[in-house]
Amino acid sequence: MNKRNLLNLVMLVVVAGLGLLAWLEPGRSPEPQAVKITALDPANIERIRIERPADTVEMLRRDTRWQLTAPVAAPANTIRTDAIVSVATIDSLNQQPIAGLDLATYGLDEPKARLQLNDVTIDFGATAPLDNRRYVRVGDTLHLIPDLRYYQLIGHWSGYVSLRLLEEGTQLDHIALPQLVLVNDNGSWVPEPRPEQWSADAATALAQRWQNVQAMEVREHKTAATGDEVRLQVRGQEQPLRFVIAAREPELVLVRPDLGLAYHLVASTAQELLELSAPKQDQEP
């Protein structure tokens, strides 16, 4: 190695050493860890309660799935519940004791929403005037947090209902459509009355579509629903699930009267869910 290369190597080592020294900075305190607004582990949260001026929403985790228990009993929207559970680990941008504070100044004398995760209560107040961050109260502490979840908390309760018409893993034994009945015969789906020409694959595909179909949106439905009906017999249940076909255009709307819910689907889904596709004809050589 010649003198020039040796000199360059020495300079490189010196520069690297100075950089490491500057980074370590003897006596420098480590960066403080972010303060979370709660000590809850989202994986251990099993109860959600959301209080708003208009109503209260309650959900329970059963095994790995969330179930809406109020104002109706229905499978919950996993994406929405995961978002609400994540509130437990939001970083606090600033915190101070509640004692001595005027709660009305922070919109916490009458909280705009109250979220309870297990036994921890989080009150949501007003937004800060300059940066649109939100004040929340957890126990005896006032926190300032990014305004990430408030508008989901105050959304209509029907937004917490699963978009699936049937809970995942549901087994059907009988599907009664307006002009067709499908019967599960030991795993093979058979139409009744049987068309002159029909495909076992088409019957199975139709049944599977009902087992897996998801709506674009779920809305509360308060009025009486009229129209043709679909009845789905779930294995192990005495009474079938009843859906009323309230509309086919511009959307397919299926109403569950027992829950007061309307499932809105793309209009083209009507043919896929309500009709047995014709068997494909063999092509002429």
Secondary structure per residue as TSV (DSSP state, phi and psi in degrees):
chain	resnum	aa	ss	phi	psi
A	1	M	-	360.0	126.1
A	2	N	-	-78.7	172.6
A	3	K	H	-63.6	-37.8
A	4	R	H	-63.8	-45.4
A	5	N	H	-64.9	-38.4
A	6	L	H	-63.6	-41.5
A	7	L	H	-63.9	-42.6
A	8	N	H	-62.2	-39.2
A	9	L	H	-65.4	-42.4
A	10	V	H	-62.4	-42.6
A	11	M	H	-64.2	-38.8
A	12	L	H	-62.7	-42.3
A	13	V	H	-64.2	-40.9
A	14	V	H	-63.8	-45.4
A	15	V	H	-62.3	-42.9
A	16	A	H	-63.0	-40.8
A	17	G	H	-64.5	-40.3
A	18	L	H	-65.7	-38.6
A	19	G	H	-63.7	-43.0
A	20	L	H	-64.3	-40.3
A	21	L	H	-63.9	-41.8
A	22	A	H	-65.5	-36.4
A	23	W	H	-69.9	-40.8
A	24	L	H	-74.0	-38.0
A	25	E	-	43.6	85.3
A	26	P	T	-48.7	130.4
A	27	G	T	89.1	-7.4
A	28	R	-	-72.3	133.9
A	29	S	-	-77.8	143.3
A	30	P	-	-65.6	155.2
A	31	E	-	-60.9	131.4
A	32	P	-	-65.5	142.9
A	33	Q	-	-73.5	146.7
A	34	A	-	-62.4	141.2
A	35	V	E	-89.8	124.5
A	36	K	E	-87.5	151.2
A	37	I	S	-73.9	-18.9
A	38	T	-	-139.3	166.7
A	39	A	-	-99.1	11.0
A	40	L	-	-71.5	143.1
A	41	D	-	-94.2	118.7
A	42	P	G	-52.3	-32.0
A	43	A	G	-65.5	-20.5
A	44	N	G	-101.5	2.9
A	45	I	-	-80.0	126.7
A	46	E	-	-121.9	-11.9
A	47	R	E	-133.7	136.4
A	48	I	E	-127.9	133.6
A	49	R	E	-135.5	126.5
A	50	I	E	-121.5	116.5
A	51	E	E	-104.7	125.8
A	52	R	-	-127.1	166.8
A	53	P	S	-57.4	-33.2
A	54	A	S	-84.9	-33.8
A	55	D	-	-164.9	-177.8
A	56	T	E	-130.9	135.0
A	57	V	E	-112.9	133.8
A	58	E	E	-130.0	141.5
A	59	M	E	-139.5	147.6
A	60	L	E	-126.7	143.2
A	61	R	E	-91.0	124.1
A	62	R	E	-118.7	111.7
A	63	D	T	60.2	-115.3
A	64	T	T	-106.7	6.0
A	65	R	E	-117.6	145.0
A	66	W	E	-93.7	138.5
A	67	Q	E	-122.8	130.8
A	68	L	E	-74.7	129.5
A	69	T	E	-115.0	-16.6
A	70	A	E	-153.9	139.2
A	71	P	S	-82.0	-6.5
A	72	V	S	-132.6	164.4
A	73	A	-	-98.3	113.3
A	74	A	E	-162.3	156.4
A	75	P	E	-59.6	142.1
A	76	A	B	-92.6	155.7
A	77	N	-	-74.3	113.3
A	78	T	H	-61.5	-40.5
A	79	I	H	-62.5	-42.6
A	80	R	H	-67.6	-42.6
A	81	T	H	-67.9	-38.1
A	82	D	H	-61.5	-39.2
A	83	A	H	-64.2	-41.7
A	84	I	H	-68.3	-41.6
A	85	V	H	-62.0	-32.6
A	86	S	G	-66.7	-14.3
A	87	V	G	-57.7	-31.3
A	88	A	G	-58.3	-27.5
A	89	T	G	-112.1	18.0
A	90	I	-	-65.6	139.1
A	91	D	E	-72.6	136.9
A	92	S	E	-86.6	121.3
A	93	L	S	-80.8	-23.3
A	94	N	E	-162.7	146.6
A	95	Q	E	-147.0	149.5
A	96	Q	E	-156.7	155.6
A	97	P	E	-63.6	146.3
A	98	I	S	-70.5	-32.4
A	99	A	T	-52.9	127.9
A	100	G	T	87.9	-7.0
A	101	L	-	-88.0	149.0
A	102	D	-	-86.0	103.2
A	103	L	G	-59.9	-30.3
A	104	A	G	-63.1	-31.8
A	105	T	G	-60.2	-30.0
A	106	Y	G	-105.2	9.1
A	107	G	T	70.0	23.7
A	108	L	-	-110.7	1.9
A	109	D	S	-70.0	-35.6
A	110	E	S	-131.9	88.0
A	111	P	-	-55.1	142.4
A	112	K	S	-72.3	-26.3
A	113	A	E	-158.1	147.5
A	114	R	E	-126.1	122.9
A	115	L	E	-111.4	128.6
A	116	Q	E	-117.0	119.8
A	117	L	E	-111.8	113.5
A	118	N	T	53.5	-117.4
A	119	D	T	-107.2	10.6
A	120	V	E	-98.6	127.2
A	121	T	E	-105.5	133.3
A	122	I	E	-123.3	114.8
A	123	D	E	-94.9	132.1
A	124	F	E	-103.0	125.1
A	125	G	E	-109.7	-144.0
A	126	A	E	-82.4	174.1
A	127	T	E	-94.9	150.8
A	128	A	-	-65.1	143.2
A	129	P	T	-65.7	-25.9
A	130	L	T	-101.7	-40.7
A	131	D	T	-114.4	7.4
A	132	N	-	59.7	30.5
A	133	R	-	-93.4	158.7
A	134	R	E	-113.0	142.6
A	135	Y	E	-86.3	134.0
A	136	V	E	-133.9	152.7
A	137	R	E	-114.4	129.1
A	138	V	E	-127.7	109.4
A	139	G	T	63.3	-124.8
A	140	D	T	-99.5	19.4
A	141	T	E	-123.8	137.0
A	142	L	E	-96.3	128.4
A	143	H	E	-118.5	151.6
A	144	L	E	-113.3	123.3
A	145	I	E	-130.7	160.2
A	146	P	-	-60.6	140.8
A	147	D	-	-83.9	75.2
A	148	L	-	-98.0	-35.9
A	149	R	S	-119.8	-5.8
A	150	Y	H	-58.1	-45.0
A	151	Y	H	-71.2	-22.2
A	152	Q	H	-73.9	-35.8
A	153	L	H	-63.6	-35.5
A	154	I	T	-95.1	2.8
A	155	G	S	-67.5	163.5
A	156	H	-	-59.7	144.3
A	157	W	G	-59.8	-28.3
A	158	S	G	-64.1	-20.0
A	159	G	G	-68.9	-12.8
A	160	Y	G	-91.5	-3.0
A	161	V	B	-83.1	139.7
A	162	S	-	-57.8	142.9
A	163	L	S	-75.9	-14.3
A	164	R	B	-74.2	136.2
A	165	L	S	-73.7	-30.1
A	166	L	S	-124.7	141.4
A	167	E	-	-62.5	143.1
A	168	E	T	-55.9	134.3
A	169	G	T	89.2	-0.3
A	170	T	-	-64.6	133.7
A	171	Q	-	-105.1	127.0
A	172	L	E	-103.7	143.5
A	173	D	E	-109.5	-18.9
A	174	H	E	-157.5	132.1
A	175	I	E	-127.1	114.3
A	176	A	E	-105.2	109.6
A	177	L	E	-100.6	167.8
A	178	P	T	-54.4	-37.9
A	179	Q	T	-126.1	18.4
A	180	L	E	-161.2	145.2
A	181	V	E	-123.8	134.4
A	182	L	E	-113.2	132.2
A	183	V	E	-119.2	132.5
A	184	N	E	-82.8	106.9
A	185	D	E	-104.8	87.0
A	186	N	T	54.5	44.3
A	187	G	T	95.1	-12.6
A	188	S	E	-106.7	130.0
A	189	W	E	-90.0	129.6
A	190	V	E	-124.5	129.2
A	191	P	E	-80.3	146.8
A	192	E	E	-137.6	128.8
A	193	P	S	-67.6	151.9
A	194	R	-	-77.1	125.4
A	195	P	-	-64.5	161.8
A	196	E	S	-59.9	-39.8
A	197	Q	S	-127.1	126.7
A	198	W	-	-153.6	159.4
A	199	S	-	-114.1	129.7
A	200	A	H	-61.2	-35.8
A	201	D	H	-64.3	-39.8
A	202	A	H	-65.8	-40.0
A	203	A	H	-64.1	-43.2
A	204	T	H	-64.4	-41.8
A	205	A	H	-63.2	-39.7
A	206	L	H	-63.2	-44.6
A	207	A	H	-63.2	-40.7
A	208	Q	H	-66.6	-34.1
A	209	R	H	-62.3	-39.3
A	210	W	H	-66.9	-35.4
A	211	Q	H	-70.9	-23.2
A	212	N	H	-117.5	-4.1
A	213	V	-	-63.7	143.6
A	214	Q	B	-128.0	144.2
A	215	A	-	-85.1	161.4
A	216	M	S	-75.7	-33.6
A	217	E	E	-157.6	149.6
A	218	V	E	-119.3	130.8
A	219	R	E	-127.1	155.0
A	220	E	E	-69.0	140.6
A	221	H	-	-128.7	108.7
A	222	K	-	-94.6	-26.4
A	223	T	S	-87.5	165.9
A	224	A	-	-67.0	135.6
A	225	A	-	-98.6	134.0
A	226	T	-	-124.6	150.6
A	227	G	S	142.0	-178.8
A	228	D	-	-61.8	158.4
A	229	E	E	-120.9	155.2
A	230	V	E	-122.8	132.9
A	231	R	E	-123.0	125.3
A	232	L	E	-114.3	118.8
A	233	Q	E	-92.1	110.5
A	234	V	E	-85.1	135.2
A	235	R	T	-59.5	130.0
A	236	G	T	89.8	-6.2
A	237	Q	-	-107.0	144.1
A	238	E	S	-76.7	-45.3
A	239	Q	S	-100.2	139.7
A	240	P	-	-74.0	158.1
A	241	L	E	-80.3	133.4
A	242	R	E	-113.4	125.6
A	243	F	E	-119.6	135.7
A	244	V	E	-103.1	130.3
A	245	I	E	-81.9	92.8
A	246	A	E	-79.6	-25.1
A	247	A	E	-162.1	153.4
A	248	R	-	-117.5	-22.5
A	249	E	S	-134.9	145.6
A	250	P	S	-75.9	-3.5
A	251	E	E	-132.5	156.4
A	252	L	E	-83.6	121.8
A	253	V	E	-118.1	117.7
A	254	L	E	-111.9	120.6
A	255	V	E	-104.4	132.5
A	256	R	E	-100.3	100.3
A	257	P	T	-59.8	-34.0
A	258	D	T	-66.2	-26.3
A	259	L	T	-103.4	-13.6
A	260	G	T	67.3	39.0
A	261	L	E	-124.0	143.2
A	262	A	E	-118.5	123.8
A	263	Y	E	-98.0	120.7
A	264	H	E	-101.3	123.5
A	265	L	E	-125.4	163.4
A	266	V	E	-61.3	139.9
A	267	A	T	-56.7	-37.3
A	268	S	T	-64.1	-16.5
A	269	T	H	-67.2	-22.9
A	270	A	H	-56.9	-47.5
A	271	Q	H	-65.1	-37.0
A	272	E	H	-69.1	-30.6
A	273	L	H	-97.5	-22.8
A	274	L	H	-111.0	-7.4
A	275	E	S	-130.1	147.2
A	276	L	-	-89.5	119.4
A	277	S	-	-64.9	143.6
A	278	A	-	-71.6	147.1
A	279	P	-	-65.0	145.9
A	280	K	-	-71.5	135.9
A	281	Q	-	-82.8	140.6
A	282	D	-	-65.3	140.0
A	283	Q	-	-78.5	141.8
A	284	E	-	-68.4	139.2
A	285	P	-	-65.4	360.0
